[in-house]
Amino acid sequence: MQIRRTKHVKPGSKLSFGEFMIFLFPLLVFVVLLYGMLGWTIYVSFSNWVGVQPNYEFVGFKWYRQMFQLARFQADVSNNFKWLILGVVPTVILALFIAYLLEIGSIRGVETYTRTLILYPVAMSFIVTGTIWSWMYQPDKGVFNTILHTVGLGRLAGRYVTNANTATYWLIVVFVWQYLGFSVIILQSSFRTTELQEMIESALLDGASRMRILLQVIVPNIRGGILILVSLLLISSLKVFDIVYVVTFGGPGFATDVLAFFMLIATYQQHLVALGAGVGVVIFLMAFIIVIPYTIYAFRKWFE
């Protein structure tokens, strides 16, 4: 019987060119598709593509000038910044306190049940979440107003997402609710290091209050986890679309409209493909200027 010898790769041995290309090829395909589509979108934004028939006639900044003059575009940019700030900051603060209570607070005994409860929204898609909350926000027979009328507080019943002045804020509440459990888990994982646990125990023995431990011991030592969480939430809030589409469809008027939703309407309903591509470029620039530099900074701090 002939014994076949297996080839063992010694530690530190170099890969052959063929083996290197096998690993590199998927990355190259991804990079080519990503930046190829980005370049094509930028080119279309400078064309005169209107309608379903492609038209690559170069018209310069024509559609950008029109876009910047639109009241809808200005409202969209304002709403996107509201999402970036109000969707991220409250989520991080609430998650920090909940994670702290679950770890060393007075409700530690019910940690498993509480964690399961707050993680349920994470498992839902934004379509399902938006459908549930649109039912809850309904002015006539919605859950919130029905409860208020039942307990005799009907005067407090609100219009929620049908009020142009407050609709965006009520949509942001849905975002916070959905991402809260995910944020708690991220921060809890940052709590569970041996060094931090020893510092917390030492502070407790010294008689430090729980609030002082949170602010002066925990927060400085989980800065990396907080930075990563903020970057993930920034990315999610910048590309928000589903909640707006399901709950308000950008209304009333365009009070809750965001850039991603405007891009869809301009491209596929109004058939202003060049305008939709221009909105897409603006979204990319916002991510490139705001989110990407912060994300790189956060990851550097995480690995320090």
Secondary structure, DSSP 8 states (H G I E B T S, - for coil): ----------TT----HHHHHHHHHHHHHHHHHHHHHHHHHHHHHTB---SSS----B-TTHHHHHHHH-HHHHHHHHHHHHHHHHTTHHHHHHHHHHHHHHHHSTTGGGHHHHHHHHHGGGGS-HHHHHHHHHHHH-TTT-HHHHHHHHTT-GGG---GGG-TTTHHHHHHHHHHHHHHHHHHHHHHHHH--HHHHHHHHHHHHTT--HHHHIIIIIHHHTHHHHHHHHHHHHHHHHT--HHHHHHTTT-STTTT--HHHHHHIIIIIS--HHHHHHHHHHHHHHIIIIIHHHHHHHHHHHT-
